[in-house]
Amino acid sequence: MIISGKQIQNVLKVYSDNHQVKKTKPDKAGQAQGKDEVVLSSQAQEFAQILQDIKNLPDVREEKVKEITERIASGNYRVEAGVVAEKMIGRIIADKMQQEGT
């Protein structure tokens, strides 16, 4: 799965749009102050987990690199220009549609 920078920005925008701050009344003088507390919505918790999962993904897929390196070394690696062009155009179209939707 390819995750573009636009997609990550959209997720961050949704999170920031839904972020709410809970305000409390100031304490009266002489009362003991309680501890500060942060309560995250279930959506924010889910977002935090997804963000952590994305951060934990490796930057390089070692097994894929090894496979392609071996295929190049053995002379069995062939690039199909049509497939590459199709994927590039598909990515451009997806990013453009997403950009127009925001």
N, C-alpha and C positions, 0 to 999 in steps of 0.2 A: 504494500500500500504506500502510495506517495502522499505525503502531507506537505502542502505548499505553505509558504509564509503567509499567504492571504488567508488560508483556512485557520491558521493559528491566531492571526489577528482578529478574525471574526469570533472565535471562541473567547478570546480575551475581551472583546467588545461586549459580547453577551453577558459575560461575568460582571463587567464593570457596570453595565446598565441595570443589572439585577441586584447589585450590592446595596444593602441597606444598613444604616447605622442606627442602633437602638439608643435613644437618648433617655437619660434618667434625670430626676430632679436633684439639685445639689443638696448635700447633707446640711442639716442645721448645725450651728456651732455647738460644740460640746458632745455631739454624738460620735460614737466610734464609727470610723469609715470601714466599709466592707471592701473586699478585694474586687478588683476589676474583673469583669467576665466578658468573654467574647463567645457569641453563639452563632455558629455558621448554619445556614440553611442546608437541607439535604442536597440541593442542587450545587451549592458551593463546595460541599464535601466531595461530591461526585466529581466536580471539576478539578478539585485539588488532587484527587486520586488519579484522574486521567492525565493531568499535567505531570505528575510524578512518574507515571508509567512511560510517558513520552520521553521524559528526561533520562529514564533508565535504558532506553533503546540504544543499542550500539550505533555509532556513526557509520561503521563499515560492517557489512555482512561478510564476515570472514569466509564462511563456507562458499558463498557465491564468488568471491574474489579468487579463492583457491581453484574452484571448478573452472572458471574462465581462464585463469593462468595456465592450468594444465591443458585445456583445449587449444589455447594459442600455441603453447610449446609443442604440442603434437601435430599442429597444422589442421586441426579439425574445427576451428572456430570460424564461422561464417556469419557475417552481419547482413541481414536482409534489410536493405534500404527502405523498402516499402513499410515494413513493420515499425522501424524507427521513426519514419516520417509520420505514420499514422498515430503513434503514441505522442509525438511532439504536438501535432495538431490537436489531438484530443485534450491534452493538458492545457493548451492555449485557449481552446473553446471553453473548457470547464472554468478556468480562471476568469475569462471574460464574462461568462454568465453569472458567476458569483459576484464579480465586481459590479455588474449592472443591477443585481438584486439588492445591493447594500446602499 
